[in-house]
Amino acid sequence: MEPSPSGEITGLLHAWAGGDRAALDKLTPLVYDELRRRAQRYMANERAGNTLQATALVNEAFLQLVGANNVQWEHRAHFFAVSAQMMRRILVDAARARGAEKRGGGIARVDLNESIDAMAGRGRELVRLDDALDALSKFDARKAQVVEMRFFGGLSVKETAEVLGMSEPSILRDWKLARAWLLDEMDRELQSN
């Protein structure tokens, strides 16, 4: 019986982390397409003429993943959670580089029930969300991780629970509390400008 794609990916991640470069060659086509699909969703609403394309986003994230040293991949969901982190950084850096305002400027309220694909064309809001997530992570890193994995990584509640070693009800509770805190923080930042 053939291993499931998820099980196969996990096995290849473990082999790669153990120094097996051939495992990376086998892993690449299995995860690259999924990363590309996620990047296309991120970039779907990006403004016309944007220089950062989905292929560039996934290539940059993948290069960073391949270059990461001493990462002990736990499973497929862990890999995609780290990928989400990298894509978040790349998108936010690109938004900042485009001259996105850090605060204010008549920015509309962000709905954290949206997925990241609805945020891609709203660079200033993405920067505000990133700033608020950074502030949240300073006093509750786990809640910030839950938002990052669910919002940026598109991980399900179950996958997020698996990555963080928590129960699904705990993830849902953290998700609700973090969203409320982030919206309040982003409103406070907007009103202070």
Secondary structure as a PSIPRED ss2 file (coil, helix, strand):
# PSIPRED VFORMAT (PSIPRED V4.0)

   1 M C   1.000  0.000  0.000
   2 E C   1.000  0.000  0.000
   3 P C   1.000  0.000  0.000
   4 S C   1.000  0.000  0.000
   5 P H   0.000  1.000  0.000
   6 S H   0.000  1.000  0.000
   7 G H   0.000  1.000  0.000
   8 E H   0.000  1.000  0.000
   9 I H   0.000  1.000  0.000
  10 T H   0.000  1.000  0.000
  11 G H   0.000  1.000  0.000
  12 L H   0.000  1.000  0.000
  13 L H   0.000  1.000  0.000
  14 H H   0.000  1.000  0.000
  15 A H   0.000  1.000  0.000
  16 W H   0.000  1.000  0.000
  17 A H   0.000  1.000  0.000
  18 G C   1.000  0.000  0.000
  19 G C   1.000  0.000  0.000
  20 D C   1.000  0.000  0.000
  21 R H   0.000  1.000  0.000
  22 A H   0.000  1.000  0.000
  23 A H   0.000  1.000  0.000
  24 L H   0.000  1.000  0.000
  25 D H   0.000  1.000  0.000
  26 K H   0.000  1.000  0.000
  27 L H   0.000  1.000  0.000
  28 T H   0.000  1.000  0.000
  29 P H   0.000  1.000  0.000
  30 L H   0.000  1.000  0.000
  31 V H   0.000  1.000  0.000
  32 Y H   0.000  1.000  0.000
  33 D H   0.000  1.000  0.000
  34 E H   0.000  1.000  0.000
  35 L H   0.000  1.000  0.000
  36 R H   0.000  1.000  0.000
  37 R H   0.000  1.000  0.000
  38 R H   0.000  1.000  0.000
  39 A H   0.000  1.000  0.000
  40 Q H   0.000  1.000  0.000
  41 R H   0.000  1.000  0.000
  42 Y H   0.000  1.000  0.000
  43 M H   0.000  1.000  0.000
  44 A C   1.000  0.000  0.000
  45 N C   1.000  0.000  0.000
  46 E C   1.000  0.000  0.000
  47 R C   1.000  0.000  0.000
  48 A C   1.000  0.000  0.000
  49 G C   1.000  0.000  0.000
  50 N C   1.000  0.000  0.000
  51 T C   1.000  0.000  0.000
  52 L C   1.000  0.000  0.000
  53 Q C   1.000  0.000  0.000
  54 A H   0.000  1.000  0.000
  55 T H   0.000  1.000  0.000
  56 A H   0.000  1.000  0.000
  57 L H   0.000  1.000  0.000
  58 V H   0.000  1.000  0.000
  59 N H   0.000  1.000  0.000
  60 E H   0.000  1.000  0.000
  61 A H   0.000  1.000  0.000
  62 F H   0.000  1.000  0.000
  63 L H   0.000  1.000  0.000
  64 Q H   0.000  1.000  0.000
  65 L H   0.000  1.000  0.000
  66 V H   0.000  1.000  0.000
  67 G H   0.000  1.000  0.000
  68 A C   1.000  0.000  0.000
  69 N C   1.000  0.000  0.000
  70 N C   1.000  0.000  0.000
  71 V C   1.000  0.000  0.000
  72 Q C   1.000  0.000  0.000
  73 W C   1.000  0.000  0.000
  74 E C   1.000  0.000  0.000
  75 H C   1.000  0.000  0.000
  76 R H   0.000  1.000  0.000
  77 A H   0.000  1.000  0.000
  78 H H   0.000  1.000  0.000
  79 F H   0.000  1.000  0.000
  80 F H   0.000  1.000  0.000
  81 A H   0.000  1.000  0.000
  82 V H   0.000  1.000  0.000
  83 S H   0.000  1.000  0.000
  84 A H   0.000  1.000  0.000
  85 Q H   0.000  1.000  0.000
  86 M H   0.000  1.000  0.000
  87 M H   0.000  1.000  0.000
  88 R H   0.000  1.000  0.000
  89 R H   0.000  1.000  0.000
  90 I H   0.000  1.000  0.000
  91 L H   0.000  1.000  0.000
  92 V H   0.000  1.000  0.000
  93 D H   0.000  1.000  0.000
  94 A H   0.000  1.000  0.000
  95 A H   0.000  1.000  0.000
  96 R H   0.000  1.000  0.000
  97 A H   0.000  1.000  0.000
  98 R C   1.000  0.000  0.000
  99 G C   1.000  0.000  0.000
 100 A C   1.000  0.000  0.000
 101 E C   1.000  0.000  0.000
 102 K C   1.000  0.000  0.000
 103 R C   1.000  0.000  0.000
 104 G C   1.000  0.000  0.000
 105 G C   1.000  0.000  0.000
 106 G C   1.000  0.000  0.000
 107 I C   1.000  0.000  0.000
 108 A C   1.000  0.000  0.000
 109 R C   1.000  0.000  0.000
 110 V C   1.000  0.000  0.000
 111 D C   1.000  0.000  0.000
 112 L C   1.000  0.000  0.000
 113 N C   1.000  0.000  0.000
 114 E C   1.000  0.000  0.000
 115 S C   1.000  0.000  0.000
 116 I H   0.000  1.000  0.000
 117 D H   0.000  1.000  0.000
 118 A H   0.000  1.000  0.000
 119 M H   0.000  1.000  0.000
 120 A C   1.000  0.000  0.000
 121 G C   1.000  0.000  0.000
 122 R C   1.000  0.000  0.000
 123 G H   0.000  1.000  0.000
 124 R H   0.000  1.000  0.000
 125 E H   0.000  1.000  0.000
 126 L H   0.000  1.000  0.000
 127 V H   0.000  1.000  0.000
 128 R H   0.000  1.000  0.000
 129 L H   0.000  1.000  0.000
 130 D H   0.000  1.000  0.000
 131 D H   0.000  1.000  0.000
 132 A H   0.000  1.000  0.000
 133 L H   0.000  1.000  0.000
 134 D H   0.000  1.000  0.000
 135 A H   0.000  1.000  0.000
 136 L H   0.000  1.000  0.000
 137 S H   0.000  1.000  0.000
 138 K H   0.000  1.000  0.000
 139 F H   0.000  1.000  0.000
 140 D C   1.000  0.000  0.000
 141 A H   0.000  1.000  0.000
 142 R H   0.000  1.000  0.000
 143 K H   0.000  1.000  0.000
 144 A H   0.000  1.000  0.000
 145 Q H   0.000  1.000  0.000
 146 V H   0.000  1.000  0.000
 147 V H   0.000  1.000  0.000
 148 E H   0.000  1.000  0.000
 149 M H   0.000  1.000  0.000
 150 R H   0.000  1.000  0.000
 151 F H   0.000  1.000  0.000
 152 F H   0.000  1.000  0.000
 153 G C   1.000  0.000  0.000
 154 G C   1.000  0.000  0.000
 155 L C   1.000  0.000  0.000
 156 S C   1.000  0.000  0.000
 157 V H   0.000  1.000  0.000
 158 K H   0.000  1.000  0.000
 159 E H   0.000  1.000  0.000
 160 T H   0.000  1.000  0.000
 161 A H   0.000  1.000  0.000
 162 E H   0.000  1.000  0.000
 163 V H   0.000  1.000  0.000
 164 L H   0.000  1.000  0.000
 165 G C   1.000  0.000  0.000
 166 M C   1.000  0.000  0.000
 167 S C   1.000  0.000  0.000
 168 E H   0.000  1.000  0.000
 169 P H   0.000  1.000  0.000
 170 S H   0.000  1.000  0.000
 171 I H   0.000  1.000  0.000
 172 L H   0.000  1.000  0.000
 173 R H   0.000  1.000  0.000
 174 D H   0.000  1.000  0.000
 175 W H   0.000  1.000  0.000
 176 K H   0.000  1.000  0.000
 177 L H   0.000  1.000  0.000
 178 A H   0.000  1.000  0.000
 179 R H   0.000  1.000  0.000
 180 A H   0.000  1.000  0.000
 181 W H   0.000  1.000  0.000
 182 L H   0.000  1.000  0.000
 183 L H   0.000  1.000  0.000
 184 D H   0.000  1.000  0.000
 185 E H   0.000  1.000  0.000
 186 M H   0.000  1.000  0.000
 187 D H   0.000  1.000  0.000
 188 R H   0.000  1.000  0.000
 189 E H   0.000  1.000  0.000
 190 L H   0.000  1.000  0.000
 191 Q H   0.000  1.000  0.000
 192 S H   0.000  1.000  0.000
 193 N C   1.000  0.000  0.000
